[in-house]
Amino acid sequence: MSDLDSVIARYASTDFDDSTPLLEAGLESLALLRLAVEVATDDDAEIDATRLVDLRTVGDLKGWLRDLEGAA
């Protein structure tokens, strides 16, 4: 996935940028897991949900999703 903003926008409830806190963007844990499943297209990819607690901003989320893309 080359455009993470458009993927994230499907789950966000408001406009956001990289510094927007996840909760302000309307991104809660279930939405984050759905995003992870969508980005990690490899059926055997392991999603480390423990990293969710470290995610604070949309920028943090993008980094995590890029890691998942790279692992696929």
C-alpha positions as CSV (number, residue, x, y, z in Angstrom):
1,M,0.0,0.0,0.0
2,S,1.6,3.2,-1.1
3,D,-0.9,5.7,0.4
4,L,-1.5,5.0,4.0
5,D,-3.4,8.3,4.5
6,S,-6.2,7.0,2.3
7,V,-6.3,3.7,4.1
8,I,-6.4,5.4,7.5
9,A,-9.0,7.8,6.3
10,R,-11.5,5.0,5.8
11,Y,-11.3,4.3,9.6
12,A,-10.8,7.9,10.9
13,S,-13.8,9.9,11.9
14,T,-12.1,13.3,11.3
15,D,-9.3,14.9,9.3
16,F,-5.8,14.2,10.6
17,D,-2.1,14.7,10.0
18,D,0.9,12.8,11.3
19,S,0.8,14.7,14.6
20,T,-2.9,14.1,15.3
21,P,-3.5,11.9,18.4
22,L,-5.2,8.6,17.4
23,L,-8.2,9.2,19.7
24,E,-8.7,12.7,18.2
25,A,-8.9,11.1,14.8
26,G,-11.4,8.6,16.1
27,L,-9.0,5.7,15.8
28,E,-9.6,3.2,18.6
29,S,-8.0,-0.2,19.1
30,L,-10.5,-2.2,17.0
31,A,-10.0,0.2,14.0
32,L,-6.2,-0.1,14.5
33,L,-6.4,-3.9,14.3
34,R,-8.6,-3.7,11.2
35,L,-6.1,-1.4,9.6
36,A,-3.3,-3.9,10.5
37,V,-5.1,-6.8,9.0
38,E,-5.8,-4.8,5.8
39,V,-2.2,-3.7,5.4
40,A,-0.6,-7.0,6.3
41,T,-1.9,-8.8,3.2
42,D,0.2,-11.9,3.8
43,D,-2.0,-14.4,5.5
44,D,1.0,-15.7,7.5
45,A,2.0,-12.2,8.7
46,E,2.1,-11.9,12.5
47,I,0.6,-8.8,13.9
48,D,2.2,-7.7,17.1
49,A,-0.8,-6.1,18.9
50,T,1.3,-5.3,21.9
51,R,2.8,-2.4,20.0
52,L,-0.7,-0.8,20.0
53,V,0.0,0.6,23.5
54,D,3.0,2.6,22.1
55,L,1.0,4.2,19.3
56,R,0.0,7.8,20.2
57,T,-0.3,9.7,16.9
58,V,-1.2,9.0,13.3
59,G,2.5,9.2,12.5
60,D,3.2,6.4,15.0
61,L,0.5,4.4,13.4
62,K,2.0,4.9,9.9
63,G,5.3,3.6,11.1
64,W,3.7,0.5,12.6
65,L,1.8,-0.1,9.4
66,R,4.9,0.3,7.3
67,D,6.6,-2.3,9.4
68,L,3.7,-4.6,8.8
69,E,3.9,-3.9,5.0
70,G,7.6,-4.7,5.0
71,A,7.0,-8.0,6.9
72,A,4.4,-9.1,4.3
